[in-house]
Amino acid sequence: MMESHSNAGSDHGSEVSISTLSFNRFFQYPFDTDTRVLKGTGRDGWLRNLTDEEWEKLGRNIARNQSRSRVEIRLYNGAINDHKMSFFCRGLTRNSTTKMNLFDNGLSVVGVRSMVPFLQNANNLTNLDLEGNNIQSEGFNLLFRSLRDSPIYFLHCGRCGIESIEIDNNHIPEHLTLLNLSSNFINADGCRGLEKLLQGGNATLKQLHLYDNKIDDDGVEILADALQNNTSLTALGLVGNDGISKHGMTILLKLVNDVSSINATLQSNHTLSYLRVKEINHNELDPDPHEEIQTHVNVATEINGNSGSDPEAAGKEKVIQTLLHSMKRSQLCRLQGIDRSLYSEIDHLHLPEVLSLIGQRHGEGELYAAVLSSIMTLCSTMNREKCIQQERDYHAAKAAEHIAKVEELDKELATIKEAIKEEAGAAVRSQDNVCSQSNKRRRT
């Protein structure tokens, strides 16, 4: 673009001509001869003075790149607006652009519309940064649909005035791994749109940044439901969403470590290695009560991260570290509202093996506590069994009495029916005799 790398920050003013916009004037990375960069800010006079025709010429020269060089476009801090974008993208068609940094330019949905033809043919674009523009919900939804067939990996749309999100399952970029939507106005309705990115076996998103939005407990519940069976997302950032209460944080804790049963723990989310709602300040004398929940979330996500993408290993480690540790289990049960004994779920034949594991991993103190708890559970189970047996015997005896009474009543009913039958037969015979005698008299 300019005459040399050393004058990158100079103001060329009106001296810039069409010939100066030759593609060969692009700066190259000092240590990367395969990448060329178009870089400028709103403070650069040579950009401020470009005519509409020169913007279009600049885009056309980039599009005509016949070399193997990758192209990065960095126009930020007021370097380009909606009007200039329309001419720039008119010339910028299919090309080798791999990255576009367009943050803090005040672009609106109008600017995004101008970008659509370029985006639909951007076969090399892997990184797009529109942070700090005013594209709002309409612009983001249009942008997302336009990127359906692109190889985009990273999409940054923080501080863009986005509130609602409409995502069509047929228009999801299949390679998207990071989506940054921080510092917007996304609420529960926006989370309903985002859940489509997190559900299904084809989900590819690995990082979702939602810092400083308007997400509350309802939004958290939507995201947690979508993430229950998700095996791609490793990082979810929710710091700065003040609408998330202790209830919402508990939902997230149960997502990564549900202690309602051993099976529930094994079926928790074992993919998220970063899940942050609160930043923990270890220097506070009176810590935020939410920090206790965040601490347990961090333990679960750290286990996920250390398990090498092995969900089975992560599940087992959570059982060992949390369920088989009396203090941690007590804390988690209190936070999640669980009131039941762990040892009631364990087959008594496996207790020696479990107790041995506790001793190895948590020491003699925990082993002693586990022995006491398991014995109490076993005794409680045995007492319960005895009570049930006694109650069963009582009702069985009562049932036998009733059966005997029924049989006695059946016999009485049978006797009564037989007597009635005999009386009816006698009456019939008596009537027959009367009729027979009457017939004899008539014959004589």
C-alpha positions as CSV (number, residue, x, y, z in Angstrom):
1,M,0.0,0.0,0.0
2,M,2.6,2.5,1.0
3,E,6.2,3.1,-0.2
4,S,7.9,1.3,2.7
5,H,7.2,-0.5,6.0
6,S,8.8,2.4,7.9
7,N,6.2,5.0,6.9
8,A,3.2,2.9,7.9
9,G,1.9,5.5,10.2
10,S,2.5,8.5,8.0
11,D,-0.2,10.7,6.5
12,H,0.1,10.7,2.7
13,G,-3.0,12.8,2.2
14,S,-4.1,13.5,-1.4
15,E,-0.8,12.2,-2.8
16,V,-2.3,8.7,-3.0
17,S,-3.1,7.7,-6.6
18,I,-4.7,4.6,-8.2
19,S,-1.3,3.3,-9.1
20,T,-0.2,3.5,-5.4
21,L,-3.1,1.1,-4.6
22,S,-1.3,-1.7,-6.5
23,F,-1.5,-5.0,-4.7
24,N,2.3,-5.3,-4.8
25,R,2.5,-2.4,-2.3
26,F,1.0,-4.5,0.5
27,F,3.2,-4.9,3.6
28,Q,4.5,-8.3,4.3
29,Y,5.1,-9.8,7.7
30,P,8.8,-9.4,8.6
31,F,9.1,-13.2,9.2
32,D,6.3,-14.4,6.9
33,T,6.8,-13.9,3.2
34,D,3.6,-15.7,2.4
35,T,1.3,-13.2,4.1
36,R,0.5,-9.6,2.9
37,V,-1.4,-7.2,5.1
38,L,-3.5,-4.2,4.2
39,K,-3.5,-2.1,7.3
40,G,-4.9,1.3,8.2
41,T,-6.9,3.3,10.7
42,G,-9.2,6.3,10.6
43,R,-6.2,8.5,11.5
44,D,-4.4,7.6,8.2
45,G,-4.8,10.4,5.8
46,W,-4.3,8.2,2.7
47,L,-7.4,6.3,3.7
48,R,-9.5,9.3,4.6
49,N,-8.8,10.8,1.1
50,L,-9.6,7.7,-1.0
51,T,-12.5,8.3,-3.5
52,D,-15.2,5.8,-4.0
53,E,-13.6,4.7,-7.2
54,E,-10.3,4.2,-5.4
55,W,-11.9,2.1,-2.8
56,E,-13.4,-0.1,-5.5
57,K,-10.0,-0.2,-7.2
58,L,-8.4,-1.3,-4.0
59,G,-10.8,-4.2,-3.6
60,R,-10.4,-5.2,-7.2
61,N,-6.6,-5.3,-6.9
62,I,-6.9,-7.5,-3.8
63,A,-9.3,-9.8,-5.7
64,R,-6.8,-10.1,-8.6
65,N,-4.1,-11.5,-6.4
66,Q,-2.4,-14.2,-8.5
67,S,0.4,-15.0,-6.1
68,R,0.3,-17.6,-3.4
69,S,0.4,-15.0,-0.7
70,R,-2.3,-14.9,2.0
71,V,-4.0,-11.6,2.5
72,E,-5.0,-10.0,5.8
73,I,-7.2,-6.9,5.8
74,R,-6.9,-4.7,8.9
75,L,-9.1,-1.6,8.6
76,Y,-10.2,-0.4,12.0
77,N,-10.8,2.6,14.3
78,G,-12.8,4.5,11.7
79,A,-10.9,3.4,8.6
80,I,-14.0,2.4,6.7
81,N,-17.8,3.1,7.0
82,D,-20.9,1.7,5.4
83,H,-20.6,3.9,2.3
84,K,-16.9,3.0,1.7
85,M,-17.6,-0.6,2.4
86,S,-20.1,-0.8,-0.5
87,F,-17.4,0.3,-3.0
88,F,-14.7,-1.7,-1.4
89,C,-16.7,-4.9,-1.6
90,R,-17.9,-4.2,-5.1
91,G,-14.3,-4.8,-6.2
92,L,-13.5,-7.4,-3.5
93,T,-14.9,-10.6,-4.9
94,R,-13.4,-14.1,-4.7
95,N,-9.8,-13.8,-3.3
96,S,-7.2,-15.2,-1.0
97,T,-8.1,-13.1,2.0
98,T,-7.7,-15.2,5.2
99,K,-8.4,-12.6,7.9
100,M,-10.4,-9.4,8.2
101,N,-10.1,-7.1,11.2
102,L,-12.8,-4.4,10.9
103,F,-13.4,-3.5,14.5
104,D,-14.5,-0.1,15.8
105,N,-15.7,1.3,12.4
106,G,-19.3,2.0,13.3
107,L,-20.5,-0.3,10.6
108,S,-24.3,-1.1,10.6
109,V,-26.4,-3.7,8.9
110,V,-26.0,-1.7,5.7
111,G,-22.3,-2.4,5.7
112,V,-22.9,-6.1,6.4
113,R,-25.2,-6.2,3.3
114,S,-22.4,-4.8,1.2
115,M,-20.2,-7.6,2.5
116,V,-22.6,-10.5,1.7
117,P,-21.4,-11.2,-1.9
118,F,-17.8,-11.2,-0.7
119,L,-18.5,-13.4,2.3
120,Q,-20.5,-15.9,0.2
121,N,-17.4,-16.4,-2.0
122,A,-14.7,-16.1,0.7
123,N,-13.2,-19.5,0.3
124,N,-10.1,-18.8,2.3
125,L,-11.6,-16.6,5.1
126,T,-10.9,-18.1,8.5
127,N,-11.0,-15.1,10.9
128,L,-13.5,-12.2,10.8
129,D,-13.5,-9.5,13.5
130,L,-16.3,-7.0,13.6
131,E,-16.1,-6.1,17.3
132,G,-17.2,-2.6,18.2
133,N,-19.5,-2.0,15.2
134,N,-23.3,-1.4,15.3
135,I,-24.5,-4.3,13.2
136,Q,-27.2,-5.2,15.8
137,S,-29.2,-8.4,15.6
138,E,-30.3,-8.0,12.0
139,G,-26.7,-7.6,10.9
140,F,-25.4,-10.5,12.9
141,N,-28.1,-12.9,11.6
142,L,-27.4,-11.8,8.0
143,L,-23.7,-12.2,8.6
144,F,-24.1,-15.7,10.0
145,R,-26.2,-16.9,7.1
146,S,-23.7,-15.5,4.6
147,L,-20.8,-17.5,6.2
148,R,-22.6,-20.8,5.8
149,D,-20.2,-22.2,3.1
150,S,-17.0,-20.4,4.3
151,P,-14.2,-22.1,6.1
152,I,-14.6,-19.5,9.0
153,Y,-13.0,-20.6,12.3
154,F,-13.2,-17.5,14.4
155,L,-16.0,-14.9,14.4
156,H,-15.8,-11.9,16.8
157,C,-18.9,-9.8,17.2
158,G,-18.5,-8.3,20.6
159,R,-20.0,-4.8,21.3
160,C,-22.2,-5.0,18.3
161,G,-25.6,-4.2,19.8
162,I,-26.8,-7.8,19.4
163,E,-29.9,-8.9,21.3
164,S,-31.8,-11.6,19.6
165,I,-30.2,-14.4,17.5
166,E,-31.9,-16.4,14.8
167,I,-29.9,-19.4,13.6
168,D,-31.1,-21.7,10.8
169,N,-29.8,-25.2,11.2
170,N,-29.1,-25.2,7.4
171,H,-27.0,-22.1,7.6
172,I,-24.4,-22.9,10.3
173,P,-20.7,-22.6,9.3
174,E,-19.5,-26.2,9.6
175,H,-16.0,-25.2,10.7
176,L,-16.8,-22.5,13.2
177,T,-14.8,-23.1,16.4
178,L,-14.9,-19.8,18.3
179,L,-17.8,-17.3,18.5
180,N,-17.3,-14.1,20.6
181,L,-20.5,-12.3,21.4
182,S,-19.3,-10.5,24.5
183,S,-20.7,-7.1,25.6
184,N,-23.9,-7.3,23.8
185,F,-27.5,-7.5,25.0
186,I,-28.1,-11.2,24.7
187,N,-30.8,-12.6,27.1
188,A,-32.8,-15.8,27.4
189,D,-34.3,-15.4,23.9
190,G,-30.8,-15.0,22.5
191,C,-29.8,-18.2,24.3
192,R,-32.6,-20.0,22.5
193,G,-31.0,-19.1,19.2
194,L,-27.6,-20.1,20.4
195,E,-28.7,-23.6,21.6
196,K,-28.9,-24.7,17.9
197,L,-25.1,-24.2,17.7
198,L,-24.7,-26.5,20.7
199,Q,-27.1,-29.4,20.0
200,G,-26.7,-32.3,17.7
201,G,-23.9,-34.6,16.7
202,N,-22.5,-32.1,14.2
203,A,-21.8,-29.3,16.7
204,T,-18.3,-28.0,16.1
205,L,-18.1,-24.9,18.3
206,K,-15.3,-25.1,20.9
207,Q,-15.4,-21.7,22.5
208,L,-18.4,-19.5,23.2
209,H,-17.7,-16.1,24.8
210,L,-20.8,-14.4,26.3
211,Y,-19.2,-12.1,28.8
212,D,-21.1,-9.0,29.9
213,N,-24.5,-9.7,28.4
214,K,-28.0,-9.8,29.9
215,I,-28.2,-13.6,30.5
216,D,-30.2,-14.7,33.6
217,D,-31.1,-18.0,35.2
218,D,-33.6,-18.9,32.4
219,G,-30.8,-18.3,29.8
220,V,-28.4,-20.5,31.8
221,E,-31.0,-23.3,31.9
222,I,-31.4,-23.2,28.1
223,L,-27.6,-23.3,27.6
224,A,-27.2,-26.1,30.2
225,D,-29.9,-28.2,28.5
226,A,-28.2,-27.8,25.2
227,L,-24.8,-28.7,26.7
228,Q,-25.9,-31.8,28.5
229,N,-24.9,-34.1,25.6
230,N,-22.5,-31.7,23.8
231,T,-19.1,-33.1,23.2
232,S,-17.4,-30.2,21.3
233,L,-17.6,-27.0,23.4
234,T,-14.6,-26.7,25.8
235,A,-15.0,-23.1,26.9
236,L,-18.0,-21.1,28.0
237,G,-17.5,-17.6,29.3
238,L,-20.4,-16.0,31.3
239,V,-18.6,-13.5,33.6
240,G,-20.4,-10.1,33.8
241,N,-24.0,-11.5,33.4
242,D,-25.4,-10.1,36.6
243,G,-28.8,-11.8,36.2
244,I,-27.3,-15.2,37.0
245,S,-28.1,-15.9,40.6
246,K,-27.0,-18.7,42.9
247,H,-29.8,-20.9,41.3
248,G,-28.3,-20.4,37.9
249,M,-24.8,-21.2,39.0
250,T,-26.1,-24.4,40.7
251,I,-27.6,-25.4,37.3
252,L,-24.1,-25.0,35.8
253,L,-22.5,-26.9,38.7
254,K,-24.9,-29.8,38.1
255,L,-24.1,-29.7,34.4
256,V,-20.5,-30.6,35.0
257,N,-20.9,-32.6,38.3
258,D,-24.3,-33.8,39.2
259,V,-24.0,-35.6,42.6
260,S,-27.6,-36.8,42.9
261,S,-26.3,-40.3,42.2
262,I,-23.2,-42.1,41.0
263,N,-24.8,-42.6,37.6
264,A,-25.7,-38.9,37.4
265,T,-22.1,-38.0,38.0
266,L,-20.9,-40.3,35.3
267,Q,-23.4,-38.8,32.8
268,S,-22.5,-35.2,33.6
269,N,-20.8,-33.0,30.9
270,H,-17.1,-34.1,30.7
271,T,-16.1,-31.8,27.8
272,L,-16.1,-28.3,29.3
273,S,-12.7,-27.4,30.6
274,Y,-13.5,-23.7,31.2
275,L,-16.9,-22.5,32.6
276,R,-16.7,-19.2,34.3
277,V,-19.4,-17.1,35.8
278,K,-17.6,-15.5,38.7
279,E,-14.0,-14.4,39.0
280,I,-12.7,-15.6,42.4
281,N,-11.0,-13.0,44.6
282,H,-8.9,-15.0,47.1
283,N,-7.9,-11.8,48.9
284,E,-11.5,-10.9,50.0
285,L,-12.2,-11.2,53.7
286,D,-15.9,-11.7,53.0
287,P,-16.0,-13.7,49.8
288,D,-19.0,-13.8,47.5
289,P,-21.2,-16.8,48.3
290,H,-21.3,-17.5,44.6
291,E,-17.6,-18.1,44.7
292,E,-18.1,-21.4,46.5
293,I,-20.1,-22.7,43.6
294,Q,-17.6,-21.4,41.1
295,T,-14.8,-23.2,43.0
296,H,-16.6,-26.5,42.7
297,V,-17.3,-25.8,39.0
298,N,-13.6,-25.1,38.5
299,V,-12.7,-28.4,40.1
300,A,-15.0,-30.3,37.7
301,T,-13.9,-28.5,34.6
302,E,-10.2,-29.0,35.6
303,I,-10.9,-32.7,35.8
304,N,-12.4,-32.6,32.3
305,G,-9.4,-30.7,31.0
306,N,-6.9,-33.2,32.6
307,S,-8.7,-36.3,31.3
308,G,-7.5,-36.0,27.7
309,S,-10.9,-35.9,26.0
310,D,-11.8,-39.1,27.7
311,P,-15.3,-38.7,29.2
312,E,-15.2,-42.1,30.9
313,A,-12.0,-41.2,32.7
314,A,-13.4,-37.8,33.6
315,G,-16.6,-39.3,35.1
316,K,-14.7,-41.9,37.2
317,E,-12.3,-39.2,38.5
318,K,-15.2,-37.0,39.5
319,V,-16.7,-39.9,41.5
320,I,-13.4,-40.5,43.2
321,Q,-12.5,-36.9,43.9
322,T,-15.9,-35.6,45.0
323,L,-18.3,-38.4,45.8
324,L,-15.8,-40.6,47.7
325,H,-14.6,-37.6,49.7
326,S,-16.9,-37.0,52.6
327,M,-16.3,-33.2,53.0
328,K,-16.5,-32.4,49.2
329,R,-19.6,-34.7,48.9
330,S,-21.2,-32.9,51.8
331,Q,-20.6,-29.5,50.3
332,L,-21.8,-30.5,46.8
333,C,-25.0,-32.2,48.3
334,R,-25.8,-29.1,50.3
335,L,-25.4,-26.8,47.2
336,Q,-27.4,-29.1,45.0
337,G,-30.1,-29.9,47.5
338,I,-29.3,-33.6,47.7
339,D,-30.1,-35.7,50.9
340,R,-29.2,-39.3,50.4
341,S,-26.4,-41.7,51.3
342,L,-23.9,-42.6,48.7
343,Y,-23.4,-46.1,50.1
344,S,-27.0,-47.0,49.6
345,E,-26.2,-47.1,45.8
346,I,-23.1,-49.4,46.2
347,D,-23.5,-53.1,46.1
348,H,-22.3,-54.4,49.5
349,L,-20.1,-56.9,47.7
350,H,-18.1,-54.0,46.3
351,L,-17.7,-52.1,49.5
352,P,-14.2,-53.5,50.4
353,E,-12.9,-52.4,47.0
354,V,-14.4,-48.9,47.3
355,L,-13.1,-48.5,50.9
356,S,-9.6,-49.5,49.7
357,L,-9.8,-46.9,46.9
358,I,-10.8,-44.2,49.4
359,G,-7.9,-45.1,51.6
360,Q,-5.4,-44.9,48.7
361,R,-6.7,-41.6,47.3
362,H,-7.9,-39.7,50.4
363,G,-6.0,-41.2,53.4
364,E,-6.9,-42.8,56.7
365,G,-9.2,-40.1,57.9
366,E,-11.5,-40.4,54.9
367,L,-11.3,-44.1,55.1
368,Y,-12.4,-44.1,58.7
369,A,-15.3,-41.7,57.8
370,A,-16.3,-43.9,54.9
371,V,-16.3,-47.1,57.1
372,L,-18.6,-45.4,59.6
373,S,-20.9,-44.1,56.9
374,S,-21.1,-47.4,55.1
375,I,-21.8,-49.4,58.3
376,M,-24.5,-46.9,59.3
377,T,-26.0,-47.3,55.8
378,L,-25.8,-51.0,55.9
379,C,-27.4,-51.1,59.4
380,S,-30.0,-48.7,58.3
381,T,-30.7,-50.9,55.3
382,M,-30.8,-54.0,57.4
383,N,-33.2,-52.4,59.9
384,R,-35.4,-51.2,57.0
385,E,-35.4,-54.7,55.6
386,K,-36.5,-56.1,59.0
387,C,-39.3,-53.6,59.3
388,I,-40.5,-54.3,55.8
389,Q,-40.5,-58.1,56.5
390,Q,-42.5,-57.6,59.7
391,E,-45.0,-55.4,57.9
392,R,-45.3,-58.0,55.1
393,D,-45.8,-60.8,57.6
394,Y,-48.6,-58.9,59.3
395,H,-50.4,-58.2,56.1
396,A,-49.9,-61.8,54.9
397,A,-51.5,-63.1,58.1
398,K,-54.4,-60.7,57.7
399,A,-54.7,-61.8,54.1
400,A,-54.9,-65.4,55.2
401,E,-57.6,-64.6,57.7
402,H,-59.6,-62.8,55.0
403,I,-59.1,-65.7,52.6
404,A,-60.4,-68.2,55.2
405,K,-63.4,-66.0,55.9
406,V,-64.1,-65.8,52.1
407,E,-64.0,-69.6,51.9
408,E,-66.4,-69.9,54.8
409,L,-68.8,-67.4,53.3
410,D,-68.6,-69.3,50.0
411,K,-69.6,-72.5,51.7
412,E,-72.6,-70.8,53.3
413,L,-73.7,-69.3,50.0
414,A,-73.4,-72.7,48.4
415,T,-75.6,-74.3,51.2
416,I,-78.2,-71.6,50.8
417,K,-78.2,-72.0,47.0
418,E,-78.6,-75.8,47.4
419,A,-81.5,-75.4,49.9
420,I,-83.3,-73.0,47.5
421,K,-82.8,-75.4,44.7
422,E,-84.3,-78.3,46.8
423,E,-87.3,-76.2,47.8
424,A,-87.9,-75.2,44.1
425,G,-87.7,-78.8,43.1
426,A,-90.2,-79.9,45.7
427,A,-92.7,-77.2,44.6
428,V,-92.5,-78.4,41.1
429,R,-93.1,-82.0,42.0
430,S,-96.1,-81.0,44.2
431,Q,-97.6,-79.1,41.3
432,D,-97.1,-82.0,39.0
433,N,-99.0,-84.3,41.4
434,V,-101.9,-82.0,41.6
435,C,-102.1,-81.8,37.9
436,S,-101.9,-85.6,37.5
437,Q,-104.8,-86.2,40.0
438,S,-107.0,-83.6,38.3
439,N,-106.5,-85.4,34.9
440,K,-107.6,-88.7,36.4
441,R,-110.9,-87.3,37.7
442,R,-111.8,-86.0,34.3
443,R,-111.3,-89.4,32.7
444,T,-113.5,-91.1,35.2
